[in-house]
């Protein structure tokens, strides 16, 4: 029987328990953190550490986008015309959704690397 994959599971990461799960999880996690994280061999050797660092990084990105959204008008209001502010806010909304989705997926990967199993909810 195939492993259950929860909603929000990242594309390209094999299911937990499959032969290539850990390798695909590591590759995906390294793609969502800054490139310099690749310089630290410990993160490849210990995927749980990589997942924890990725969780902190992505959560910080979400918080940064939220802060930017909240302050865009006051920070940029004198520099940009109103239509540009509206476009900046739209960009924050789009990126905020993407970042939040990535942060949720990182948590799922971290849970799977810890050995948690996922079951469908009724």
C-alpha positions as a printed NumPy array, in Angstrom:
array([[  0.   ,   0.   ,   0.   ],
       [  1.296,   3.476,  -0.901],
       [  2.083,   5.936,   1.87 ],
       [ -0.465,   8.672,   2.427],
       [  0.8  ,  12.068,   1.336],
       [ -0.84 ,  14.99 ,   3.176],
       [ -2.087,  18.103,   1.393],
       [  0.734,  20.565,   0.885],
       [  3.37 ,  17.863,   0.358],
       [  6.011,  19.375,  -1.954],
       [  6.168,  18.275,  -5.562],
       [  9.249,  16.2  ,  -6.302],
       [  9.71 ,  14.84 ,  -2.788],
       [  9.094,  11.117,  -2.664],
       [  6.728,   9.74 ,  -0.034],
       [  8.061,   9.011,   3.449],
       [  9.334,   5.474,   3.73 ],
       [ 10.192,   5.202,   0.046],
       [ 13.726,   4.46 ,  -1.062],
       [ 14.482,   7.99 ,  -2.269],
       [ 12.513,   9.948,   0.321],
       [ 15.48 ,  11.277,   2.269],
       [ 17.52 ,  12.225,  -0.808],
       [ 14.614,  14.061,  -2.434],
       [ 13.71 ,  15.743,   0.87 ],
       [ 17.276,  17.   ,   1.322],
       [ 17.413,  18.3  ,  -2.254],
       [ 14.066,  20.1  ,  -1.861],
       [ 15.019,  21.605,   1.504],
       [ 18.313,  22.872,   0.091],
       [ 16.342,  24.576,  -2.673],
       [ 14.225,  26.552,  -0.194],
       [ 17.055,  27.888,   1.959],
       [ 19.802,  30.339,   0.967],
       [ 22.457,  28.797,  -1.301],
       [ 25.169,  29.136,   1.346],
       [ 23.447,  26.454,   3.421],
       [ 24.92 ,  23.987,   0.88 ],
       [ 28.381,  24.794,   2.22 ],
       [ 27.667,  23.004,   5.483],
       [ 28.129,  19.253,   5.087],
       [ 26.524,  18.636,   8.45 ],
       [ 23.169,  19.623,   6.958],
       [ 23.405,  16.903,   4.3  ],
       [ 24.559,  14.33 ,   6.849],
       [ 21.818,  15.231,   9.316],
       [ 18.605,  16.01 ,   7.434],
       [ 16.74 ,  16.727,  10.68 ],
       [ 19.116,  19.648,  11.296],
       [ 18.574,  20.902,   7.744],
       [ 14.805,  20.654,   8.201],
       [ 14.942,  22.581,  11.492],
       [ 17.059,  25.323,   9.937],
       [ 14.762,  25.44 ,   6.897],
       [ 11.746,  25.749,   9.21 ],
       [ 13.306,  28.709,  11.009],
       [ 14.334,  30.318,   7.728],
       [ 10.962,  29.944,   6.009],
       [  9.045,  31.098,   9.083],
       [ 11.274,  34.179,   9.227],
       [ 10.564,  34.841,   5.549],
       [  6.824,  34.659,   6.206],
       [  7.149,  37.055,   9.131],
       [  9.288,  39.394,   7.02 ],
       [  6.692,  39.442,   4.25 ],
       [  3.943,  40.159,   6.78 ],
       [  5.945,  43.016,   8.285],
       [  6.673,  44.411,   4.835],
       [  3.004,  44.255,   3.914],
       [  1.972,  46.018,   7.124],
       [  4.479,  48.832,   6.655],
       [  4.57 ,  49.236,   2.861],
       [  2.345,  52.316,   2.778],
       [  4.229,  54.141,   5.537],
       [  7.677,  53.133,   4.261],
       [  7.063,  53.74 ,   0.572],
       [  4.158,  56.194,   0.532],
       [  6.334,  59.253,  -0.062],
       [  8.503,  57.498,  -2.661],
       [  5.943,  55.712,  -4.82 ],
       [  2.654,  56.726,  -6.406],
       [ -0.51 ,  55.066,  -5.043],
       [ -0.841,  52.615,  -7.947],
       [  2.727,  51.411,  -7.316],
       [  1.984,  50.906,  -3.615],
       [ -1.036,  48.82 ,  -4.607],
       [  1.198,  46.731,  -6.882],
       [  3.736,  46.27 ,  -4.081],
       [  0.959,  45.101,  -1.753],
       [ -0.264,  42.673,  -4.431],
       [  3.284,  41.317,  -4.751],
       [  3.464,  40.873,  -0.974],
       [  0.141,  38.989,  -1.007],
       [  1.307,  36.674,  -3.789],
       [  4.71 ,  36.048,  -2.264],
       [  3.22 ,  35.735,   1.206],
       [  0.964,  32.893,   0.05 ],
       [  3.906,  31.175,  -1.661],
       [  6.142,  31.584,   1.382],
       [  3.45 ,  30.337,   3.773],
       [  2.871,  27.286,   1.571],
       [  6.597,  26.555,   1.505],
       [  6.835,  26.971,   5.287],
       [  3.973,  24.471,   5.764],
       [  5.658,  22.014,   3.402],
       [  8.93 ,  22.316,   5.333],
       [  7.077,  21.377,   8.527],
       [  5.618,  18.305,   6.791],
       [  9.069,  17.22 ,   5.6  ],
       [ 10.497,  17.787,   9.077],
       [  7.743,  15.654,  10.616],
       [  8.368,  12.878,   8.097],
       [ 12.122,  12.957,   8.717],
       [ 11.374,  12.48 ,  12.42 ],
       [  9.393,   9.369,  11.578],
       [  5.893,  10.774,  11.99 ],
       [  3.269,   9.095,   9.84 ],
       [  0.421,  10.837,   8.112],
       [ -3.127,   9.549,   7.995],
       [ -6.039,  10.911,   6.011],
       [ -8.537,  12.982,   7.943],
       [-12.199,  12.232,   7.496]])
